[in-house]
Amino acid sequence: MKQKTFIKTIADRVYTAIYNDLAPQATQSLLLSCDGTVVMVTVVLGKDGEKNPGYFNLTVEYQEKYYAAGKIVGVQYQRREGRPSQSAVLGSRIIDRTIRPLFNQRIMEPVQIIATVLSLGDADPIIVATNGVSLVLHTSSIPWRGPVGCVRVGGRKGEGSTLVNPYFKNELIDQNASNDVLVCGTGNSITMIESGCDEISESEMVILIDMAVKTCQEFVDWQNEIAKELAVVKKEFVFTEISNELKSFFHTEMDTFIQSELFGEDSKTRIGNIEKKWNELFSEFQSKNPELDAKQKSLSSEYLHHMIDEVLHTAAIEKKSRADGRKPDQIRGLYAQAGGISERLHGTGIFYRGETHVLSVVTLAGPDSNLLHEGMEVSGEQRFFHHYNFPPFSVGEAGRIGFTNRREIGHGALVEKALAPVIPKIEDFPYTMRVVSECVSSNGSTSQASICASTIAMMDAGIPIVRPVVGISMGLMMDVKSPDRYTVLTDIQGPEDHHGDMDFKLAGTVNGITAIQMDIKLDGVPIEIIRETITQARRAHTELLEVITKEIPAPRSELSEYAPRIELIMIDPEKIGMVIGSGGKTIQKMQRDTQTDISIEDSGQVIITGNPLGVATAKSQIEAMTKEWKVGEKTTGQIVKIIDETGAIVELAPGKTGMIHISEISKERVETVSTKLAVGQSVEVVVVSVDPERDRIGLSMKRLNDTSFEVGVRNQSEVGAVRADGSHDPIRREHSGPRLPYHKK
């Protein structure tokens, strides 16, 4: 095997890049490893540009392989990787959002990047993969405006320290993590941010981002060194340009029309009017110029995009005005509503921001409904999760309804990340919480509207969240020729999202920031603009919080009558088996009889979920089963078995029984038990003996009213122990002390 190796230590981690002939038919490939994590990255430049779909055809796949973690998982009869896990989808999105703006979008040939995790060690595979993708592109023949570095910074609650590219297993990705900021870019510009934090301040966030970009530059320098040594030669693309005659014609006919049509209400209709006018003009020009190149049609559409860009940028930068007439920091009209959809729903929230409308619905359940994770990196349960849906009617289209796409998964995860810091602890609210956001109308940043609607829904459901969380999407209009000329926009809508230079989503509470997600269309954004954007977004948060808290100031004090009730009790861990019963029979019967779900932790914590009556009944039964019975206690039980010459077995609680010896039934002599008692009869008894070692309880009916008795029991040697089937154990004469016969399930 031919190979060339490059090694670099960055932030106390040793990275090794290996170029070999393992995947020789790819345009470029490499293995990048760090602390046991190995990722193979390949890039291929396709040859079928004639089949271009009309946009830059870039696909990115981040692949998790279970063998990388030494696992065999999957469906029993298949045992192979199926659909990508959520972490794999989010990994693909991180890489895609990082590199996409650095390509010439007019490249016709498809570009496919595949990052495959071959081995999962201590290093975060997303960091290794993203840096590997930048390196493989930078050392390939494909032109792009990289390289970039990818760095994660974070720390743990209460420790006050910040780690750069922490080990994902034990340093950051756990429930104690407070700050998790992933940044891609260079030493002086940022291309992508993805973060989740525990209400940190604006200044703290900027410090973390600044720390990350400085480390990003170390990755960039290393990649430049490798590319120089490999003497990479980039392919040159020749792009057809729109003719000067067509440009001049459009400017003459369209400049005034675009200016008059682009500014005002109902942006979608106005953009549609511009496109309609444009197509009519092109048809007119084509009829007068039959020799026109066929490619000029698509080029003219690109040029229209460019003209609208210029108009919107000029208005925002020079006049501080926007397409809908708002000021740069002005939010569209807001509306909040808690509840009101159906009393049967556990909690609902509606939030409007202009034409962006979101309905969020909360469902509460017991721990058996936790979301289970079984993946390459993480295995476990999740008690709070958020799902995001974006149906085609939300943008006025008749589209296909299929599987959840990457965008929906990514936006849902962002909302979940933003809300996670305010979710109550399990001991305070032991419910599984699912929140679903339905984006019913979209004109800019439905993900941030989903944060607001979900906050309302959770408070409407009575979930005692720590504080309300809100989100806002910020934009940027920058003069690329003079980068110091720019305007930051609050609450961007459709045209500003499509034609603007940045989509910066920021979520938080009154106390601090909980999540950030940033995408750009430029080669990078300096940290000074990031700082200004964060400050402006936090001012918008104040306005959003006022609207929400005016509608619902705090979580409701009571859950919906249709929501399940949950009780937590603790039992002796050694008695878990008794509650469960042989093969689970005891607990299954109890669940059927009480219509509840019962979950038992190894610690002895029992979680009972169901309707109020069922929960109370199950709780009473479990407490009776596991209680420490004391001599002299009175209770009522049901006779479940008669042993005529010996006594009666009484069920004190499901799975817990005691025995009334024949001599303890009545003060009068009883010859046959069945003459006094019957199976199914409810009897009141008093405990007269307890043997905790053998789990035996002796009961008496005749001593119920005897408050001063000293318990007397029959000598074990006289009758022996009674088995569950009513037969006797052999007489145990070695026991000198008295012992009452018992029944044990």
C-alpha positions in Angstrom: 0.0 0.0 0.0 1.3 3.4 -1.0 0.8 6.1 1.6 1.9 9.5 2.8 1.4 10.5 6.4 1.1 13.9 8.0 0.9 14.4 11.8 0.0 17.6 13.7 -0.7 18.3 17.4 -3.6 20.8 17.8 -5.1 21.7 21.2 -3.3 18.8 22.8 -4.7 16.3 20.4 -2.6 14.5 17.9 -4.2 14.3 14.4 -2.9 12.0 11.7 -3.8 12.4 8.0 -3.0 9.4 5.7 -3.2 9.6 2.0 -3.1 6.1 0.4 -4.5 4.0 -2.4 -7.3 2.5 -0.3 -10.0 4.2 -2.4 -8.1 5.0 -5.6 -11.1 5.7 -7.9 -12.3 8.6 -5.8 -11.2 12.1 -6.9 -9.4 12.3 -3.5 -9.5 10.3 -0.3 -7.8 10.2 3.0 -7.9 8.7 6.5 -7.9 11.3 9.4 -7.5 9.9 12.9 -7.3 11.3 16.4 -7.2 9.4 19.7 -8.6 6.2 18.3 -11.3 7.7 16.1 -10.6 7.1 12.4 -12.7 8.6 9.6 -12.3 7.8 5.9 -13.3 10.8 3.8 -13.8 10.6 0.0 -14.8 13.2 -2.6 -15.9 12.6 -6.1 -16.4 15.1 -8.9 -19.0 13.6 -11.2 -18.9 13.7 -15.0 -22.6 14.2 -15.9 -22.9 18.0 -15.6 -25.4 17.9 -18.5 -27.9 16.4 -16.1 -27.5 19.2 -13.6 -30.8 19.8 -11.8 -30.4 23.6 -12.1 -28.4 24.3 -8.9 -25.0 23.3 -7.5 -25.4 19.5 -6.9 -23.5 18.9 -3.7 -24.4 15.9 -1.5 -22.8 15.1 1.9 -23.1 11.9 3.7 -21.7 11.3 7.2 -22.0 7.6 7.9 -21.9 5.8 11.2 -20.8 2.2 11.2 -21.6 0.1 14.2 -18.5 -1.9 13.8 -16.6 1.3 14.5 -17.9 1.0 18.1 -17.6 -2.7 18.3 -21.4 -3.2 18.2 -23.8 -5.5 16.4 -27.2 -3.8 16.3 -30.1 -3.5 14.0 -33.2 -5.5 13.2 -32.8 -9.1 14.5 -33.0 -10.7 11.0 -30.8 -8.2 9.3 -28.3 -6.9 11.8 -27.0 -4.1 9.6 -27.1 -0.3 9.5 -30.5 1.0 8.4 -31.7 4.5 8.0 -29.2 7.1 9.4 -29.5 7.9 13.0 -30.4 11.4 14.1 -26.7 12.0 15.1 -25.6 10.9 11.6 -28.1 13.3 9.9 -27.0 16.2 12.1 -23.4 15.3 11.3 -24.1 15.5 7.6 -25.8 18.8 8.0 -22.9 20.3 10.0 -20.5 19.3 7.2 -22.8 20.5 4.4 -23.5 23.9 6.0 -19.8 24.4 6.6 -18.5 23.8 3.1 -21.4 24.7 0.8 -20.9 28.5 0.7 -17.2 28.0 -0.3 -18.0 26.5 -3.7 -18.7 28.3 -6.9 -22.5 27.6 -7.1 -22.3 27.6 -10.9 -20.4 24.3 -11.0 -22.5 22.0 -13.1 -20.8 18.6 -12.2 -22.1 16.9 -9.1 -19.9 16.8 -6.1 -20.3 14.0 -3.5 -18.6 13.8 -0.2 -18.8 10.7 2.1 -17.3 10.6 5.6 -17.3 7.1 7.0 -16.5 6.5 10.7 -14.2 3.4 10.6 -13.3 3.4 14.3 -14.8 5.2 17.3 -12.2 6.2 19.9 -12.2 9.0 22.4 -12.2 11.9 19.9 -15.5 13.4 18.7 -16.0 11.8 15.2 -17.9 14.9 13.9 -14.9 17.1 14.5 -12.5 14.6 12.9 -14.9 14.1 9.9 -15.5 17.9 9.3 -11.8 18.7 9.4 -11.2 15.6 7.2 -13.7 16.9 4.6 -12.0 20.3 4.5 -8.7 18.6 4.0 -9.8 16.2 1.3 -11.4 19.1 -0.7 -8.4 21.3 -0.2 -6.0 18.6 -1.5 -8.3 17.6 -4.4 -8.5 19.0 -7.9 -11.9 20.5 -7.1 -11.7 24.3 -6.8 -13.2 25.9 -3.6 -12.4 28.7 -1.3 -11.3 26.7 1.7 -9.8 25.4 3.8 -11.6 25.8 7.2 -11.2 24.3 10.6 -13.8 22.7 12.8 -13.5 23.1 16.6 -15.8 22.3 19.5 -15.4 24.1 22.8 -17.2 23.3 26.0 -17.2 22.7 29.7 -19.1 21.2 32.6 -21.5 22.7 35.0 -19.8 24.1 38.1 -16.3 23.4 36.9 -15.5 26.8 35.3 -13.1 25.3 32.8 -13.4 25.2 29.0 -12.1 22.4 26.9 -11.1 22.5 23.2 -12.2 19.5 21.2 -13.1 17.5 24.3 -13.4 13.8 24.3 -17.0 13.2 23.5 -17.3 10.1 25.8 -16.5 11.5 29.2 -15.8 15.3 28.9 -18.7 16.9 27.3 -21.5 14.8 25.8 -23.3 14.0 29.0 -26.0 15.6 31.2 -23.5 17.6 33.1 -22.4 19.6 30.1 -23.3 23.3 30.3 -21.6 24.7 27.2 -21.2 23.1 23.8 -20.2 25.4 21.0 -19.1 24.0 17.6 -17.5 26.5 15.3 -16.2 26.2 11.7 -14.1 28.8 10.0 -10.7 30.4 10.0 -8.9 32.7 12.4 -10.7 35.8 11.3 -14.0 34.5 9.8 -16.7 32.1 10.7 -18.7 29.9 8.3 -20.9 27.9 10.7 -21.9 27.7 14.3 -23.9 25.0 16.1 -24.3 25.3 19.9 -26.3 24.4 22.9 -25.6 26.1 26.2 -27.0 26.4 29.7 -28.2 30.1 29.7 -24.7 31.6 29.3 -24.2 35.4 28.8 -23.5 37.1 25.5 -19.9 37.9 26.6 -19.3 34.3 27.6 -20.6 33.1 24.2 -18.3 35.5 22.3 -15.3 34.3 24.3 -16.1 30.7 23.5 -16.5 31.5 19.7 -13.3 33.5 19.7 -11.4 30.6 21.4 -12.8 28.2 18.8 -11.8 30.3 15.7 -8.2 30.7 17.0 -7.9 26.9 17.1 -9.7 26.7 13.7 -6.7 28.7 12.3 -4.3 25.9 13.4 -6.3 23.4 11.3 -6.2 25.8 8.4 -2.5 26.3 8.6 -1.9 22.5 8.7 -4.1 21.9 5.7 -2.3 24.6 3.7 1.0 22.9 4.6 -0.2 19.6 3.4 -1.7 21.0 0.1 1.6 22.8 -0.6 3.6 19.6 -0.1 1.2 17.6 -2.3 1.5 20.2 -5.0 -2.3 20.2 -5.6 -3.4 21.4 -9.0 -7.0 22.7 -9.2 -9.3 22.1 -12.2 -10.4 25.2 -14.1 -14.0 25.6 -14.9 -15.2 27.8 -17.8 -18.6 29.3 -17.2 -20.9 30.7 -19.8 -21.9 34.3 -19.1 -25.2 36.1 -19.8 -24.8 38.3 -22.9 -24.2 42.0 -22.5 -27.2 42.7 -24.8 -29.6 40.7 -22.5 -28.2 42.4 -19.4 -28.7 45.8 -20.9 -32.2 44.9 -22.0 -33.2 43.6 -18.6 -31.8 46.7 -16.8 -33.7 49.0 -19.1 -37.0 47.2 -18.7 -36.8 45.9 -15.1 -34.9 48.2 -12.8 -37.8 50.5 -12.1 -40.3 47.6 -12.0 -38.2 45.7 -9.4 -37.8 48.8 -7.3 -41.6 49.5 -7.3 -42.7 45.9 -6.9 -40.1 44.6 -4.3 -41.1 46.8 -1.4 -44.4 46.5 0.3 -46.6 43.8 1.9 -47.1 40.2 0.6 -43.5 39.5 -0.5 -44.4 36.2 -2.1 -46.9 37.7 -4.5 -44.5 40.6 -5.3 -41.6 38.2 -6.1 -44.0 36.2 -8.2 -45.0 39.3 -10.2 -41.3 40.1 -10.8 -40.6 36.6 -12.1 -43.7 36.7 -14.3 -42.6 40.0 -15.8 -39.0 38.7 -16.3 -40.2 35.6 -18.2 -42.4 37.8 -20.5 -39.5 40.0 -21.2 -37.2 37.1 -22.0 -39.7 35.6 -24.4 -39.9 39.0 -26.1 -36.1 39.3 -26.4 -35.9 35.7 -27.6 -38.4 36.3 -30.4 -36.3 39.2 -31.6 -33.0 37.2 -31.3 -33.7 33.6 -32.5 -29.9 32.9 -32.5 -29.9 33.2 -28.7 -27.9 30.5 -26.9 -30.2 27.9 -25.1 -28.2 28.4 -21.9 -29.2 32.1 -21.7 -32.6 31.2 -20.3 -31.1 29.7 -17.1 -28.4 32.4 -17.0 -31.1 35.1 -17.1 -32.8 33.6 -14.1 -29.5 33.7 -12.2 -29.1 37.3 -13.2 -32.6 38.2 -11.9 -31.5 36.7 -8.6 -28.5 38.9 -8.7 -30.5 42.0 -9.5 -32.9 41.4 -6.6 -29.9 40.8 -4.4 -28.5 44.2 -5.3 -31.7 46.0 -4.7 -32.3 44.5 -1.2 -28.6 44.9 -0.2 -28.5 48.6 -1.3 -31.8 49.4 0.5 -30.6 47.7 3.8 -27.1 49.0 3.8 -27.6 52.5 2.5 -31.1 53.3 3.5 -31.6 50.9 6.5 -34.9 49.9 5.0 -36.3 46.5 4.2 -38.6 44.9 1.7 -41.7 45.1 4.0 -40.8 48.6 5.3 -39.5 47.6 8.7 -36.5 49.0 10.4 -33.4 46.7 10.7 -34.2 45.8 14.3 -38.0 45.6 14.1 -39.9 42.4 14.6 -43.1 41.6 12.7 -46.5 41.4 14.4 -46.6 38.8 17.2 -49.4 36.7 18.6 -49.4 34.0 21.3 -52.1 31.7 22.5 -52.0 29.0 25.2 -54.5 26.2 24.8 -57.8 26.6 23.0 -57.5 23.7 20.4 -58.9 20.8 22.4 -59.3 20.0 26.1 -58.2 16.5 25.3 -54.7 17.6 24.3 -52.3 17.8 27.3 -51.0 21.2 26.2 -50.9 23.4 23.2 -49.3 26.7 22.1 -49.8 28.9 19.1 -47.3 31.5 18.0 -47.4 33.9 15.1 -44.5 36.1 13.9 -45.8 37.8 10.7 -46.7 35.1 8.2 -44.8 32.4 10.2 -47.3 30.5 12.2 -46.6 27.4 14.4 -48.8 25.1 16.5 -47.0 23.1 19.1 -48.6 20.2 21.0 -47.4 18.5 24.2 -48.0 14.9 25.1 -47.2 13.5 28.6 -46.6 9.9 29.4 -44.7 7.6 31.8 -41.1 6.5 31.6 -42.0 3.5 29.4 -42.5 6.0 26.6 -39.0 7.4 26.8 -37.2 7.7 23.5 -34.6 5.0 23.1 -31.3 5.6 21.4 -29.2 2.7 20.0 -26.5 4.1 17.8 -22.8 4.1 17.1 -22.0 6.8 19.7 -24.8 6.9 22.2 -27.1 4.3 23.7 -29.7 5.3 26.3 -33.1 6.9 26.9 -34.4 10.4 26.5 -37.3 11.7 28.5 -37.8 15.0 26.7 -37.8 15.3 22.9 -39.1 17.6 20.2 -40.3 16.8 16.7 -40.7 19.4 13.9 -43.0 19.0 10.9 -42.9 21.2 7.8 -45.9 20.3 5.5 -46.0 21.6 1.9 -49.1 23.6 2.5 -47.1 25.9 4.8 -45.6 27.5 1.8 -48.7 27.2 -0.5 -47.4 24.1 -2.3 -49.0 20.8 -3.2 -46.0 18.6 -2.4 -45.2 15.0 -1.4 -45.6 13.8 2.1 -42.8 11.3 2.9 -40.3 10.5 5.5 -38.9 13.1 7.8 -36.2 14.9 5.9 -32.9 16.2 7.0 -34.2 19.8 7.4 -37.0 18.7 9.7 -34.6 16.5 11.8 -32.2 19.4 12.1 -34.7 22.0 13.0 -36.4 19.7 15.5 -33.0 19.0 17.2 -32.3 22.7 17.3 -35.5 23.4 19.2 -34.9 20.5 21.5 -31.4 21.8 22.2 -32.8 25.3 23.0 -35.4 24.0 25.4 -33.4 21.3 27.2 -31.8 23.6 29.9 -35.2 24.6 31.3 -36.7 21.1 31.5 -37.5 20.1 35.1 -35.5 17.4 36.8 -37.0 13.9 36.8 -37.5 14.0 40.6 -39.6 17.2 40.2 -41.5 16.1 37.1 -41.1 12.4 36.3 -43.0 12.5 33.0 -41.8 11.6 29.5 -42.4 14.8 27.4 -42.9 14.9 23.7 -43.5 18.2 21.9 -44.5 18.3 18.3 -44.3 21.6 16.3 -46.5 21.8 13.2 -45.4 24.6 10.9 -48.7 25.7 9.4 -47.4 28.8 7.6 -43.9 29.7 6.8 -42.3 33.0 5.9 -38.9 32.9 7.7 -37.5 30.9 10.6 -40.2 28.4 11.6 -37.6 26.8 13.9 -37.4 29.8 16.1 -41.2 30.2 16.1 -41.3 26.6 17.1 -39.3 27.4 20.2 -41.8 30.1 21.2 -44.8 27.9 20.5 -43.3 24.9 22.3 -42.6 27.1 25.4 -46.2 28.2 25.4 -47.4 24.6 25.0 -45.2 23.3 27.8 -46.5 25.9 30.2 -50.1 25.2 29.1 -49.5 21.5 29.9 -48.3 22.4 33.4 -44.7 21.4 32.9 -42.8 23.3 35.5 -40.1 24.7 33.1 -37.5 26.8 34.8 -38.1 29.8 32.5 -39.7 30.5 29.1 -37.4 30.2 26.1 -37.7 32.2 22.9 -35.9 32.3 19.6 -35.3 34.8 16.8 -33.6 34.6 13.4 -31.1 37.3 12.4 -29.9 38.2 9.0 -27.1 40.1 7.3 -26.8 42.3 4.2 -23.1 42.9 3.5 -21.2 44.7 0.7 -18.7 42.0 -0.2 -16.5 44.6 -1.9 -16.5 46.7 1.2 -17.1 44.3 4.2 -17.2 47.1 6.7 -20.5 48.2 5.0 -23.3 46.0 6.3 -26.6 45.9 8.2 -27.7 43.3 10.7 -31.4 42.4 10.4 -33.8 41.2 13.1 -36.5 38.6 12.3 -35.7 37.9 8.6 -38.5 36.8 6.3 -38.5 34.9 3.0 -36.7 37.3 0.6 -34.1 38.3 3.3 -33.4 34.7 4.0 -33.1 33.8 0.3 -31.2 36.8 -0.9 -29.4 37.7 2.4 -25.9 36.7 3.5 -26.6 35.0 6.8 -29.2 33.1 8.8 -28.3 33.4 12.5 -30.7 31.7 14.8 -30.4 32.5 18.5 -32.5 31.1 21.4 -32.4 31.9 25.1 -34.2 32.9 28.3 -34.1 36.1 30.2 -31.0 34.7 31.9 -28.9 33.8 28.9 -28.4 32.0 25.6 -29.4 28.3 25.2 -28.7 27.6 21.5 -27.2 29.1 18.3 -27.3 27.9 14.7 -25.6 30.0 12.0 -25.4 29.5 8.2 -24.0 31.9 5.7 -23.7 32.4 2.0 -20.4 34.3 2.2 -16.8 33.0 2.6 -17.0 33.9 6.3 -18.3 36.5 8.8 -15.9 38.2 11.3 -16.5 37.8 15.0 -17.3 41.5 15.4 -20.4 41.0 13.3 -21.3 37.9 15.4 -21.0 39.9 18.6 -23.3 42.7 17.2 -25.8 40.1 16.0 -26.0 38.4 19.4 -26.6 41.7 21.1 -29.3 42.7 18.7 -31.0 39.3 19.0 -31.0 39.5 22.8 -32.9 42.8 22.6 -35.5 41.0 20.4 -35.8 38.2 23.0 -37.1 40.8 25.5 -40.0 41.7 23.2 -40.8 38.1 22.5 -40.8 37.2 26.2 -43.2 40.0 27.0 -45.7 38.7 24.5 -45.5 35.1 25.7 -45.6 35.9 29.5 -48.5 38.2 28.9 -50.5 35.3 27.5 -49.4 32.8 30.1 -47.2 34.1 32.9 -46.2 30.8 34.4 -46.8 27.0 33.9 -50.3 26.0 34.9 -50.6 24.7 38.4 -52.7 21.6 37.3 -52.2 19.1 34.6 -54.9 18.5 32.1 -57.6 16.0 33.3 -56.7 13.9 30.3 -53.0 13.8 31.1 -51.8 10.7 33.0 -50.8 11.0 36.7 -47.5 9.7 38.0 -46.5 8.7 41.5 -42.9 8.0 42.7 -42.3 5.7 45.6 -39.2 4.0 46.9 -39.0 0.3 47.9 -36.2 -1.9 49.2 -34.2 -2.9 46.2 -34.2 -6.5 47.5 -38.0 -6.6 47.2 -38.1 -5.7 43.5 -38.3 -9.3 42.6 -41.4 -9.7 44.8 -43.2 -6.9 43.1 -42.3 -8.2 39.6 -43.2 -11.8 40.4 -42.2 -15.0 38.6 -41.9 -14.2 35.0 -43.4 -10.7 35.6 -46.8 -12.2 36.5 -47.4 -10.1 39.6 -46.6 -6.7 38.1 -48.4 -7.5 34.8 -51.6 -8.5 36.7 -51.3 -5.3 38.8 -51.0 -3.2 35.6 -54.0 -4.9 34.0 -56.2 -4.6 37.1 -55.3 -0.9 37.8 -54.8 0.1 34.1 -51.4 1.6 34.9 -47.9 1.4 33.7 -45.3 0.5 36.3 -41.6 1.0 35.9 -39.0 -0.1 38.5 -35.4 1.2 38.6 -32.5 -0.8 40.1 -32.4 1.7 42.9 -35.8 0.7 44.1 -37.6 3.7 42.6 -41.1 2.8 41.4 -42.8 5.0 38.8 -46.6 4.5 38.5 -48.4 6.1 35.6 -52.1 6.1 34.8 -55.4 7.5 35.8 -55.7 8.9 39.4 -57.7 6.0 40.8 -55.5 3.4 39.2 -52.3 5.0 40.3 -53.6 5.3 43.9 -54.6 1.6 43.9 -51.3 0.4 42.5 -49.3 2.5 44.9 -51.3 1.1 47.8 -50.8 -2.4 46.6 -47.0 -2.0 46.1 -46.6 -0.4 49.5 -48.5 -3.2 51.1 -46.4 -5.8 49.3 -43.1 -4.2 50.3 -43.9 -2.9 53.7 -42.2 -4.1 56.9 -45.1 -5.8 58.8 -45.0 -5.5 62.5 -46.7 -7.6 65.2 -49.9 -6.0 66.3 -50.8 -4.4 62.9 -54.3 -4.8 61.7 -55.3 -5.1 58.1 -57.9 -6.6 55.8 -57.1 -9.3 53.3 -58.7 -11.8 51.0 -58.6 -15.5 51.5 -57.0 -17.2 48.5 -56.6 -20.8 49.7 -58.0 -23.1 52.4 -56.0 -25.9 54.0 -58.7 -27.6 56.0 -56.7 -29.1 58.8 -54.0 -26.3 59.0 -55.4 -22.9 58.2 -56.1 -20.3 55.5 -53.8 -18.3 53.2 -54.7 -14.6 53.1 -53.5 -12.2 50.4 -52.4 -9.0 52.1 -51.3 -7.4 48.8 -50.6 -8.8 45.3 -47.8 -11.3 45.7 -47.8 -10.9 49.5 -49.6 -13.5 51.8 -49.8 -14.6 55.4 -51.4 -17.5 57.2 -54.2 -17.7 59.7 -53.5 -20.9 61.6 -56.6 -23.0 62.3 -56.1 -22.2 66.0 -56.2 -18.4 65.3 -59.5 -18.4 63.5 -61.8 -18.3 66.5 -61.7 -18.5 70.3 -63.8 -21.6 69.9 -62.3 -24.8 68.6 -62.4 -25.2 64.8 -62.2 -28.7 63.5 -62.2 -27.8 59.7 -61.2 -24.4 58.3 -63.8 -24.6 55.5 -66.6 -24.5 58.0 -65.6 -21.0 59.0 -63.9 -19.5 56.0 -64.1 -19.6 52.2 -61.9 -18.6 49.3 -62.6 -15.1 48.2 -63.8 -14.0 51.6 -62.5 -10.7 52.9 -61.3 -11.0 56.5 -59.9 -8.6 59.1 -56.7 -9.9 60.7 -54.0 -8.9 63.1 -50.3 -9.7 62.6 -49.1 -12.0 65.4 -45.6 -13.0 64.1 -43.1 -11.9 61.5 -40.1 -13.9 60.2 -38.2 -11.5 57.9 -35.5 -14.1 57.1 -38.0 -16.5 55.7 -40.6 -13.8 54.7 -43.3 -15.4 56.8 -46.3 -13.6 58.4 -48.6 -15.2 61.0 -52.1 -13.8 61.2 -54.9 -14.1 63.7 -58.6 -13.3 63.6 -59.4 -14.2 67.2 -56.9 -11.7 68.6 -58.2 -8.7 66.7 -59.6 -7.1 69.8 -56.8 -8.1 72.1 -54.7 -5.0 72.6 -52.5 -6.3 75.3 -51.7 -9.8 74.1 -48.2 -11.2 73.9 -48.1 -13.2 70.8 -48.1 -16.9 71.2 -47.3 -19.2 68.4 -47.4 -23.0 67.8 -44.3 -25.0 68.1 -42.7 -25.6 64.7 -42.1 -29.2 65.6 -45.8 -29.9 66.0 -46.9 -29.1 62.4 -43.9 -28.2 60.3 -43.9 -25.5 57.6 -46.7 -25.2 55.1 -45.7 -25.2 51.4 -47.6 -23.1 48.8 -49.6 -26.1 47.7 -50.8 -26.7 51.2 -48.5 -29.7 51.9 -46.1 -29.8 54.9 -42.4 -29.5 55.0 -40.6 -32.2 57.0 -40.6 -31.5 60.7 -37.6 -29.4 61.6 -36.9 -30.4 65.2 -33.6 -28.4 65.2 -35.6 -25.2 65.7 -36.1 -25.0 69.4 -38.1 -21.7 69.4 -41.8 -21.5 68.4 -42.6 -20.7 64.8 -45.9 -20.1 63.1 -46.6 -21.9 59.8 -46.6 -19.6 56.7 -47.4 -19.4 53.1 -44.9 -17.9 50.6 -45.8 -17.2 47.0 
